[in-house]
Amino acid sequence: MKDFRDLNVWAKAHEFTLSFYKINQRFPGDEKDGLTSQLRRSAASIPTNLAEGCGRGTDRELARFCDIAMGSASEADYPLLLAKDLGCIESSAFDLIYEQLNEIQRMLRSFIQRLRSS
Protein backbone atom coordinates (compact mmCIF):
# COMPACT_ATOMS: atom_id res chain seq x y z
CA MET A 1 0.00 0.00 0.00
CA LYS A 2 1.33 3.43 -0.98
CA ASP A 3 0.54 6.81 0.53
CA PHE A 4 -1.09 8.82 -2.24
CA ARG A 5 0.27 12.05 -0.74
CA ASP A 6 3.76 10.88 -1.76
CA LEU A 7 2.85 10.82 -5.47
CA ASN A 8 3.85 13.89 -7.47
CA VAL A 9 1.03 13.23 -9.92
CA TRP A 10 -1.48 13.22 -7.05
CA ALA A 11 -0.12 16.58 -5.80
CA LYS A 12 -0.46 18.04 -9.32
CA ALA A 13 -3.98 16.64 -9.66
CA HIS A 14 -4.95 18.09 -6.28
CA GLU A 15 -3.51 21.47 -7.30
CA PHE A 16 -5.45 21.28 -10.59
CA THR A 17 -8.68 20.57 -8.70
CA LEU A 18 -8.12 23.50 -6.35
CA SER A 19 -7.30 25.80 -9.28
CA PHE A 20 -10.38 24.70 -11.09
CA TYR A 21 -12.64 25.26 -8.09
CA LYS A 22 -11.30 28.82 -7.79
CA ILE A 23 -11.89 29.57 -11.46
CA ASN A 24 -15.23 27.81 -11.36
CA GLN A 25 -16.60 30.21 -8.73
CA ARG A 26 -16.83 32.86 -11.46
CA PHE A 27 -19.10 30.77 -13.70
CA PRO A 28 -22.62 32.12 -14.22
CA GLY A 29 -25.29 30.82 -11.85
CA ASP A 30 -27.16 28.99 -14.60
CA GLU A 31 -24.12 26.74 -15.12
CA LYS A 32 -24.04 25.50 -11.50
CA ASP A 33 -25.99 22.32 -12.26
CA GLY A 34 -24.53 21.68 -15.70
CA LEU A 35 -21.02 22.53 -16.75
CA THR A 36 -19.84 23.44 -13.25
CA SER A 37 -20.98 20.16 -11.75
CA GLN A 38 -19.52 18.05 -14.56
CA LEU A 39 -16.15 19.80 -14.42
CA ARG A 40 -15.92 19.65 -10.65
CA ARG A 41 -16.68 15.93 -10.61
CA SER A 42 -14.18 15.11 -13.34
CA ALA A 43 -11.45 17.30 -11.79
CA ALA A 44 -11.90 15.84 -8.31
CA SER A 45 -12.08 12.32 -9.70
CA ILE A 46 -8.44 12.44 -10.83
CA PRO A 47 -6.82 12.69 -7.36
CA THR A 48 -9.63 10.61 -5.84
CA ASN A 49 -8.88 7.65 -8.10
CA LEU A 50 -5.16 7.98 -7.44
CA ALA A 51 -5.85 7.87 -3.70
CA GLU A 52 -8.11 4.84 -4.06
CA GLY A 53 -5.55 3.05 -6.23
CA CYS A 54 -2.87 3.62 -3.60
CA GLY A 55 -5.12 1.90 -1.08
CA ARG A 56 -5.10 -1.26 -3.16
CA GLY A 57 -2.56 -3.99 -2.63
CA THR A 58 -0.74 -4.22 -5.95
CA ASP A 59 0.87 -2.10 -8.63
CA ARG A 60 -1.48 -3.75 -11.13
CA GLU A 61 -4.52 -2.45 -9.25
CA LEU A 62 -2.91 0.98 -8.84
CA ALA A 63 -2.30 1.08 -12.61
CA ARG A 64 -5.98 0.31 -13.18
CA PHE A 65 -7.02 3.24 -11.00
CA CYS A 66 -4.48 5.43 -12.78
CA ASP A 67 -6.25 4.47 -16.03
CA ILE A 68 -9.52 5.61 -14.47
CA ALA A 69 -7.85 8.85 -13.37
CA MET A 70 -6.63 9.32 -16.95
CA GLY A 71 -10.21 8.86 -18.14
CA SER A 72 -11.33 11.55 -15.70
CA ALA A 73 -8.61 13.88 -16.99
CA SER A 74 -9.83 13.25 -20.53
CA GLU A 75 -13.40 13.83 -19.39
CA ALA A 76 -12.40 17.28 -18.08
CA ASP A 77 -10.76 18.22 -21.38
CA TYR A 78 -13.79 19.06 -23.53
CA PRO A 79 -16.00 20.79 -20.93
CA LEU A 80 -13.00 22.94 -20.05
CA LEU A 81 -12.66 23.99 -23.69
CA LEU A 82 -16.43 24.56 -23.85
CA ALA A 83 -16.29 26.78 -20.75
CA LYS A 84 -13.60 28.90 -22.41
CA ASP A 85 -15.55 29.16 -25.67
CA LEU A 86 -18.69 30.16 -23.75
CA GLY A 87 -16.74 32.92 -22.01
CA CYS A 88 -16.92 31.33 -18.56
CA ILE A 89 -13.11 31.18 -18.37
CA GLU A 90 -10.77 33.89 -19.63
CA SER A 91 -8.19 32.74 -22.18
CA SER A 92 -5.24 33.37 -19.86
CA ALA A 93 -6.80 31.35 -17.02
CA PHE A 94 -7.76 28.62 -19.48
CA ASP A 95 -4.17 28.40 -20.78
CA LEU A 96 -2.82 27.93 -17.26
CA ILE A 97 -5.33 25.32 -16.15
CA TYR A 98 -5.18 23.49 -19.48
CA GLU A 99 -1.40 23.23 -19.17
CA GLN A 100 -1.89 21.77 -15.68
CA LEU A 101 -4.25 19.19 -17.14
CA ASN A 102 -1.81 18.28 -19.92
CA GLU A 103 1.00 17.90 -17.38
CA ILE A 104 -1.15 15.57 -15.27
CA GLN A 105 -1.94 13.47 -18.34
CA ARG A 106 1.76 13.19 -19.23
CA MET A 107 2.63 12.25 -15.64
CA LEU A 108 -0.13 9.64 -15.53
CA ARG A 109 1.01 8.05 -18.81
CA SER A 110 4.56 7.80 -17.47
CA PHE A 111 3.45 6.45 -14.09
CA ILE A 112 1.18 3.85 -15.70
CA GLN A 113 4.01 2.65 -17.93
CA ARG A 114 6.34 2.39 -14.94
CA LEU A 115 3.77 0.46 -12.90
CA ARG A 116 3.07 -1.97 -15.74
CA SER A 117 6.75 -2.61 -16.46
CA SER A 118 7.57 -3.55 -12.86
Phi, psi and omega per residue, in radians:
M1 nan 2.313 3.141
K2 -1.845 2.709 3.022
D3 -1.577 2.020 -3.076
F4 -1.030 -0.474 -3.137
R5 -1.144 -0.307 3.125
D6 -1.464 -0.169 -3.110
L7 -1.501 2.189 3.089
N8 -1.065 -0.671 -3.134
V9 -1.147 -0.614 3.082
W10 -1.139 -0.765 3.138
A11 -1.047 -0.732 3.114
K12 -1.148 -0.707 3.135
A13 -1.164 -0.671 3.092
H14 -1.132 -0.769 3.103
E15 -1.062 -0.744 3.093
F16 -1.035 -0.795 -3.127
T17 -1.089 -0.769 3.101
L18 -1.097 -0.764 3.117
S19 -1.056 -0.773 -3.123
F20 -1.119 -0.759 3.117
Y21 -1.024 -0.666 3.122
K22 -1.162 -0.781 3.119
I23 -1.157 -0.697 -3.067
N24 -1.096 -0.426 -3.140
Q25 -1.112 -0.353 -3.127
R26 -1.590 0.003 3.130
F27 -1.182 2.615 3.091
P28 -1.079 2.644 -3.097
G29 -1.008 -0.566 -3.111
D30 -1.276 -0.109 3.089
E31 -1.701 -0.031 -3.067
K32 -1.035 -0.663 -3.110
D33 -1.591 -0.253 -3.087
G34 -1.807 -1.712 -3.058
L35 -1.035 -0.746 -3.140
T36 -1.032 -0.863 -3.109
S37 -1.099 -0.783 -3.128
Q38 -1.095 -0.773 -3.130
L39 -1.190 -0.697 3.118
R40 -1.109 -0.749 3.135
R41 -1.122 -0.789 -3.110
S42 -1.192 -0.681 3.118
A43 -1.116 -0.843 -3.102
A44 -1.217 -0.418 -3.133
S45 -1.191 -0.463 -3.125
I46 -1.107 -1.064 3.136
P47 -1.178 -0.490 3.115
T48 -1.110 -0.788 3.129
N49 -1.190 -0.594 3.062
L50 -1.123 -0.740 3.110
A51 -1.101 -0.767 -3.140
E52 -1.127 -0.724 3.125
G53 -1.078 -0.633 3.110
C54 -1.173 -0.429 3.120
G55 -1.394 -0.132 3.111
R56 -1.473 2.924 -2.982
G57 -1.505 -0.310 -3.016
T58 -2.294 2.795 3.056
D59 -1.120 -0.567 3.115
R60 -1.076 -0.786 3.115
E61 -1.181 -0.702 3.094
L62 -1.056 -0.737 3.114
A63 -1.060 -0.670 3.111
R64 -1.098 -0.735 3.115
F65 -1.256 -0.484 3.021
C66 -1.169 -0.644 3.051
D67 -1.069 -0.725 3.116
I68 -1.138 -0.721 3.087
A69 -1.074 -0.675 3.096
M70 -1.110 -0.695 3.068
G71 -1.073 -0.698 3.105
S72 -1.150 -0.672 3.090
A73 -1.109 -0.726 3.098
S74 -1.154 -0.644 3.113
E75 -1.094 -0.588 -3.132
A76 -1.305 -0.366 -3.021
D77 -1.021 -1.028 -3.073
Y78 -1.164 -0.860 3.136
P79 -1.022 -0.520 3.080
L80 -1.142 -0.790 3.083
L81 -1.098 -0.732 3.115
L82 -1.067 -0.749 3.122
A83 -1.055 -0.695 3.097
K84 -1.141 -0.821 -3.107
D85 -1.153 -0.463 3.071
L86 -1.448 -0.109 3.134
G87 1.489 0.229 3.117
C88 -1.365 -0.442 3.133
I89 -2.211 2.281 3.066
E90 -1.180 2.641 -3.095
S91 -0.982 -0.727 -3.116
S92 -1.149 -0.719 3.100
A93 -1.184 -0.686 3.103
F94 -1.056 -0.797 -3.122
D95 -1.010 -0.749 -3.138
L96 -1.159 -0.833 -3.078
I97 -1.263 -0.577 3.114
Y98 -1.190 -0.632 3.067
E99 -1.149 -0.665 3.056
Q100 -1.032 -0.792 -3.133
L101 -1.090 -0.772 3.125
N102 -1.095 -0.685 3.111
E103 -1.119 -0.731 3.106
I104 -1.070 -0.761 3.135
Q105 -1.093 -0.734 3.096
R106 -1.099 -0.775 -3.139
M107 -1.109 -0.716 3.121
L108 -1.106 -0.792 3.120
R109 -0.992 -0.797 -3.138
S110 -1.121 -0.770 -3.124
F111 -1.131 -0.744 3.119
I112 -1.071 -0.771 3.113
Q113 -1.062 -0.756 3.137
R114 -1.115 -0.752 3.138
L115 -1.114 -0.699 -3.078
R116 -1.340 -0.384 -3.133
S117 -1.521 -0.225 -3.119
S118 -1.551 nan nan
